[in-house]
Amino acid sequence: MIEPGTEIDAWRDRALRLDASANRIMVGQQRAVRLLLIATLARGHVLLEGDVGVGKTTLLQTLARGIGGAFERIEGTVDLMPSDLLYYTFVTREGQPRVEAGPLLKHGPDLSVFFFNEINRARPQVHSLMLRAMAERSVSAFNAEHSLPHLQVFADRNRVEREETFEIPAAVRDRFFMEITIEMPDDPALLRELMVDTRYHDVGALIDEMAPSTVPFRELNEVSARIQASVRTSETLQRYALDLCTATRNPAAFGIEVEGVDTARLVQAGASPRGMSMLLQAARVAAWLAGRAEVVPEDIHAVFEPAIAHRIFLSPMYEIRRSEIVGPFVATILATVTSP
Amino acid sequence: MSVTTWRIRPGLAAALTGWLVTVSPPAHAAVEHLSVKTPRPYGYVIGDVIEHEVSLVLDPGFELDRASVPEPGRVTRWLSLNEASHEGERRNGASRHTIRLRFQVVNAAQSVTPAGTPPLSLRIVGPENDFPVIVPAWAFTISPMLPPGERPAGQLPDLRPALPPGPIPTDMRLVRATALGALALGLAALVGGRYVAERTGRRARRHFDRAYRRIQNRMRGPASSGAYLDALIEMHTAFNATAGHAVFEHDLPRFFVEHPRFEPLRAPIAALFTESGTVFYGDGPTPAARDGGLNRVRDLCRACRDVERSA
């Protein structure tokens, strides 16, 4: 158990307060809110998955208010160039040409949440700039290095249209800590509340309900490191996590079977070493939020799909059916691999 | 087929180190048995299949990292690994592994050419550290299919082209007769097999019965701290087998819904999973838990066995 009264325990209280406040604003999204909080506390970048209008932007703006810092958003388009993220040029009223910092640089080190909407509409050149920004939390511009120490990138993919889209390269996909699915609540009472209650009509006022800077973004890097250092993983647990990741690479060896799929031919590449490390980082934060000082399989189960599924690269003949295969595949791995 | 066997004992291990098995000294005792079945080492031609069977027995507490079993693919200029299968079982705590490797010669030699399979490095995961066990390379020769140089005219027939595929049977009478025959055979097998399956299936489904016998056997042997951990693992194995999927502490509500006959044992079963969680994922077994724990686990296993028999 996390020792009560310690600094790390006080941080846990704040994190849970943020969780509760976000759930009051984003009704019916407990799982997405919790996973987003886990990613934030592990300083990981997030891919968001969900239909139009389910509240992805509202959720991110809520988070940005909860942790403080600046929020920026950019739309992926086929003609977007890397320079558009770094600067923009215009002519002043006096007729003078001016260069101003773009969305990535405008707030300097205070940028905490960067939302890249429809990232797969942007060209590979833009993906490669994001790769650098995400991996090193810095970018080069105006002959200088610009540090973005608190940057957390959230990217949304357009899964409906395929025209003029560029699939995110494997290297960029693997940099994302999690892929979080935001689904429409299926409770009819909640849906009616969302439709009828005027509280949800003014998104700005709704987000203002979140107490600002509940979990200050400037301290997140240090808190994240302390969480990782303070939550233990036993050898049995490490072996279990390793078995789960190995099963994503070699499912036939673990007897994983999915209906209508030849699992021996299913996977082109499974969880990478980076993915395996991120899985345990996420599980440690989940354990810490649950008040435990050690990770148990339940924590791994809570984060396995969002942390690993997007790193599984299927053979071309199965990739087209990805959405119907990956979920059952991951669920079968969790149901088949045993521990201790 | 020849068999090369290495039985690794601490005393013998020093003599073998560096040649057959490269393991660090404290890890030798973990490998109880290692042998490789190999076929004849001479006279292979393109297309021939070479099968190796590696048998490995590890002491309790040690496991083979299944990821270290090689993946199918091209391995040398001469060989392709077409199939690599692994079977493992646990007997009296020790794990037994059989790895079958199916190589194929994929290149034609112009003269008798020495070749070999690459050495195989198997990773063993131990309670304290991991170490590799090396199965040495196996040498053999590949021969040409034809004599060298120009073939003397008239002495050997010309090389024949590959046979074209045979026509697909389209005679519907034959197809119907075959289908009916197969159906009749299938029905007969179903009726006969059902009786056998009922008898063997009932025995195979007695997972707690098997666990109880193993725990009892272990308790009859010399007392050791590993017996308590092994008993917990036996219980988890029985729960997983009963449910047909991995059962963790947070899955217990679902387990009781799917297997309501275990409901009267809900409290002790939940306590067992909590205890096991502390032992395997938390601070490890407390001395008190370790002392009385084995009897407690055995008693719960017996109660579960009784529930299982009553079904």
Boltz contact constraints between the chains, C-beta under 6 A:
constraints:
  - contact:
      token1: [A, 234]
      token2: [B, 281]
      max_distance: 6.0
  - contact:
      token1: [A, 236]
      token2: [B, 280]
      max_distance: 6.0
  - contact:
      token1: [A, 237]
      token2: [B, 281]
      max_distance: 6.0
  - contact:
      token1: [A, 246]
      token2: [B, 67]
      max_distance: 6.0
  - contact:
      token1: [A, 253]
      token2: [B, 66]
      max_distance: 6.0
  - contact:
      token1: [A, 294]
      token2: [B, 281]
      max_distance: 6.0
  - contact:
      token1: [A, 294]
      token2: [B, 282]
      max_distance: 6.0
  - contact:
      token1: [A, 296]
      token2: [B, 277]
      max_distance: 6.0
  - contact:
      token1: [A, 296]
      token2: [B, 281]
      max_distance: 6.0
  - contact:
      token1: [A, 297]
      token2: [B, 248]
      max_distance: 6.0
  - contact:
      token1: [A, 298]
      token2: [B, 250]
      max_distance: 6.0
  - contact:
      token1: [A, 335]
      token2: [B, 245]
      max_distance: 6.0
  - contact:
      token1: [A, 335]
      token2: [B, 246]
      max_distance: 6.0
  - contact:
      token1: [A, 338]
      token2: [B, 240]
      max_distance: 6.0
  - contact:
      token1: [A, 338]
      token2: [B, 246]
      max_distance: 6.0
  - contact:
      token1: [A, 340]
      token2: [B, 233]
      max_distance: 6.0
  - contact:
      token1: [A, 340]
      token2: [B, 280]
      max_distance: 6.0
